Amino acid sequence: MNEKLRRALAGAVVAAGLIMVSISYIDRPVALFMASHVHDRLPFMAMAGIANIPPPLASSCLIAIVLARWAGVTLGSTGRLVLTVAVATLIAIMIKNQLKFDFGRVWPESYPFPGIHNHPSFINDHVFGFFPFHGGSSYASFPSGHTTAISAPMAVLWMLVPRYRVLWGALIVIVVIGLIGADFHFVSDTIAGFSLGVTVAAGTLTLMGPSSRS
């Protein structure tokens, strides 16, 4: 077994362990605390909203790169970097959508958002658990899509543009704090989303090769 595979397996075991501990001992107390003590959620919602930027940006960049290649434009190092970030982001989003269906977890709290109005939740209905393959956006808390959407591109940039690692890491932390503070997600949801994003980023780099170094 080579070193990379050994490290990947170790990371998977650690992530699974943290998720299990969080589900058993952390998720409910944190969700209850946020519901009771956080009265102004707009700042947290704004923080979480940062994760809405990478998906459409990745799609737009991928389309632009395809059109550029059709026009005979050769990608430079920056173009290859953008391509890698875009591919990692879009693959991570596709995988998290499937995992949400597979796990079927209810949300921490009920929000009147499109498609999930009056859904069962831990805070409102004392429903806590997973309902595998249930389907529907009311059962789609795990893994956190927002965390996945920010972690995949930031992980690629972390590895390829290390000069700004503080920024890449800070953006992930800000989104996670926003999600937990607004009671949008359980802690374990964000751990799973982060793990998925990082895993997809590493896999994309393995398949496509390093795009840029700074």
C-alpha positions as CSV (number, residue, x, y, z in Angstrom):
1,M,0.0,0.0,0.0
2,N,1.5,3.3,-1.1
3,E,1.8,6.3,1.2
4,K,-1.0,8.3,-0.6
5,L,-3.5,5.5,-0.2
6,R,-2.5,4.9,3.4
7,R,-3.1,8.6,4.2
8,A,-6.4,8.6,2.3
9,L,-7.7,5.6,4.3
10,A,-6.5,7.2,7.5
11,G,-8.3,10.4,6.7
12,A,-11.5,8.5,5.9
13,V,-11.4,6.7,9.2
14,V,-10.8,10.0,11.1
15,A,-13.7,11.7,9.2
16,A,-16.0,8.8,9.9
17,G,-15.1,8.8,13.5
18,L,-15.7,12.5,13.9
19,I,-19.0,12.3,12.2
20,M,-20.2,9.5,14.5
21,V,-19.1,11.3,17.6
22,S,-20.8,14.5,16.4
23,I,-24.0,12.7,15.6
24,S,-24.0,11.0,19.0
25,Y,-22.9,13.8,21.3
26,I,-22.6,17.2,19.5
27,D,-25.3,17.8,16.9
28,R,-28.3,18.1,19.2
29,P,-26.8,20.2,21.9
30,V,-25.3,22.7,19.4
31,A,-28.6,22.9,17.4
32,L,-30.5,23.5,20.6
33,F,-28.0,26.2,21.7
34,M,-28.2,28.0,18.4
35,A,-32.0,27.9,18.4
36,S,-32.2,29.3,21.9
37,H,-29.4,31.9,21.8
38,V,-29.0,33.2,18.3
39,H,-31.8,35.8,17.6
40,D,-30.3,37.7,14.7
41,R,-29.4,35.1,12.0
42,L,-28.9,37.4,9.1
43,P,-25.1,37.7,9.7
44,F,-24.8,33.9,9.8
45,M,-27.0,33.5,6.7
46,A,-24.7,36.0,4.9
47,M,-21.7,34.0,5.9
48,A,-23.2,30.7,4.7
49,G,-24.3,32.4,1.4
50,I,-20.6,32.7,0.3
51,A,-20.9,29.0,-0.7
52,N,-23.6,30.0,-3.3
53,I,-20.9,31.6,-5.4
54,P,-18.6,28.7,-6.5
55,P,-21.3,26.5,-8.3
56,P,-22.5,29.0,-10.9
57,L,-19.0,30.4,-11.3
58,A,-17.6,26.9,-11.9
59,S,-20.3,26.2,-14.6
60,S,-19.6,29.5,-16.3
61,C,-15.9,29.0,-16.3
62,L,-16.2,25.5,-17.6
63,I,-18.4,26.7,-20.5
64,A,-16.0,29.5,-21.3
65,I,-13.0,27.1,-21.3
66,V,-14.8,24.7,-23.6
67,L,-15.6,27.5,-26.0
68,A,-12.1,28.8,-25.8
69,R,-10.7,25.4,-26.7
70,W,-13.1,25.1,-29.6
71,A,-11.8,28.5,-30.8
72,G,-8.2,27.1,-30.7
73,V,-7.1,29.0,-27.6
74,T,-4.4,27.2,-25.6
75,L,-4.8,27.1,-21.9
76,G,-2.0,28.6,-19.9
77,S,-1.3,27.7,-16.3
78,T,-4.1,29.9,-15.0
79,G,-6.6,28.4,-17.4
80,R,-5.6,24.9,-16.3
81,L,-6.0,26.0,-12.7
82,V,-9.4,27.4,-13.3
83,L,-10.4,24.2,-15.1
84,T,-9.3,22.0,-12.2
85,V,-11.2,24.1,-9.7
86,A,-14.3,24.1,-11.8
87,V,-14.3,20.4,-12.4
88,A,-13.7,19.6,-8.7
89,T,-16.6,21.9,-7.7
90,L,-19.1,20.4,-10.2
91,I,-18.1,16.8,-9.4
92,A,-18.4,17.4,-5.7
93,I,-21.9,18.9,-6.1
94,M,-23.1,16.0,-8.2
95,I,-21.8,13.5,-5.6
96,K,-23.3,15.4,-2.6
97,N,-26.7,15.4,-4.3
98,Q,-26.6,11.6,-4.6
99,L,-25.4,11.3,-1.0
100,K,-28.2,13.5,0.3
101,F,-30.7,11.1,-1.3
102,D,-28.9,8.1,0.1
103,F,-28.8,9.3,3.7
104,G,-32.1,11.1,3.9
105,R,-31.4,13.1,7.0
106,V,-33.9,15.6,8.4
107,W,-32.8,19.2,9.0
108,P,-32.0,20.8,12.3
109,E,-34.8,23.4,12.0
110,S,-37.7,24.1,9.8
111,Y,-37.4,27.0,7.4
112,P,-40.0,28.2,4.9
113,F,-37.7,27.7,1.9
114,P,-39.0,26.6,-1.5
115,G,-39.5,22.8,-1.5
116,I,-38.9,22.3,2.2
117,H,-41.7,24.2,3.8
118,N,-43.2,22.6,7.0
119,H,-40.7,19.8,6.8
120,P,-40.0,17.7,9.9
121,S,-37.0,18.9,11.9
122,F,-35.2,18.4,15.1
123,I,-36.0,21.7,16.7
124,N,-39.6,22.0,15.6
125,D,-40.7,18.4,15.6
126,H,-38.1,16.6,17.7
127,V,-37.3,14.4,14.7
128,F,-33.6,13.4,14.6
129,G,-32.2,10.8,12.3
130,F,-31.6,9.4,8.9
131,F,-34.3,8.0,6.5
132,P,-32.2,6.4,3.7
133,F,-33.6,6.8,0.2
134,H,-36.6,8.7,1.4
135,G,-36.1,11.4,-1.3
136,G,-37.2,15.0,-1.4
137,S,-35.4,18.1,-0.2
138,S,-37.0,17.8,3.2
139,Y,-34.7,14.9,3.9
140,A,-31.4,16.3,2.5
141,S,-29.4,17.7,5.4
142,F,-26.4,15.3,5.2
143,P,-23.9,16.0,3.9
144,S,-23.9,19.8,3.8
145,G,-24.1,21.0,0.2
146,H,-22.8,24.5,1.1
147,T,-19.8,23.1,2.9
148,T,-19.1,20.8,0.0
149,A,-19.5,23.6,-2.5
150,I,-16.9,25.8,-0.8
151,S,-14.5,23.0,0.3
152,A,-13.9,21.5,-3.1
153,P,-12.6,24.6,-4.8
154,M,-10.8,25.9,-1.8
155,A,-9.1,22.6,-1.3
156,V,-7.8,22.7,-4.9
157,L,-6.6,26.2,-4.4
158,W,-5.0,25.2,-1.0
159,M,-2.9,22.6,-2.7
160,L,-2.1,24.5,-5.9
161,V,-1.9,28.1,-4.7
162,P,-0.4,27.7,-1.1
163,R,0.5,31.4,-0.9
164,Y,-3.1,32.3,0.0
165,R,-3.9,29.3,2.2
166,V,-5.1,31.6,5.0
167,L,-7.7,33.0,2.7
168,W,-8.8,29.6,1.3
169,G,-9.1,28.1,4.8
170,A,-10.9,31.2,6.2
171,L,-13.6,31.0,3.5
172,I,-14.4,27.4,4.5
173,V,-14.5,28.3,8.2
174,I,-16.7,31.3,7.6
175,V,-19.3,29.3,5.7
176,V,-19.3,26.5,8.3
177,I,-19.8,29.0,11.1
178,G,-22.6,30.5,9.2
179,L,-24.4,27.2,8.6
180,I,-24.1,26.1,12.2
181,G,-25.0,29.5,13.6
182,A,-28.1,29.8,11.5
183,D,-29.1,26.2,12.4
184,F,-29.1,25.3,8.7
185,H,-27.0,22.2,9.4
186,F,-25.8,19.9,12.1
187,V,-22.1,19.9,12.9
188,S,-21.7,16.4,11.5
189,D,-23.3,17.6,8.2
190,T,-20.5,20.1,7.8
191,I,-17.8,17.6,8.7
192,A,-19.2,15.3,6.0
193,G,-19.4,18.1,3.5
194,F,-15.8,19.2,4.2
195,S,-14.6,15.6,3.9
196,L,-16.4,15.2,0.6
197,G,-15.1,18.4,-0.8
198,V,-11.5,17.7,0.1
199,T,-11.7,14.1,-1.2
200,V,-13.1,15.2,-4.6
201,A,-10.4,18.0,-4.8
202,A,-7.7,15.4,-4.2
203,G,-9.2,13.0,-6.7
204,T,-9.5,15.7,-9.3
205,L,-5.9,16.7,-8.9
206,T,-4.9,13.0,-9.2
207,L,-6.8,12.6,-12.5
208,M,-5.9,16.0,-14.1
209,G,-2.5,16.6,-12.6
210,P,-1.2,19.8,-11.0
211,S,-2.4,22.9,-12.8
212,S,-0.4,25.6,-11.2
213,R,2.1,26.3,-8.5
214,S,2.7,29.5,-6.6
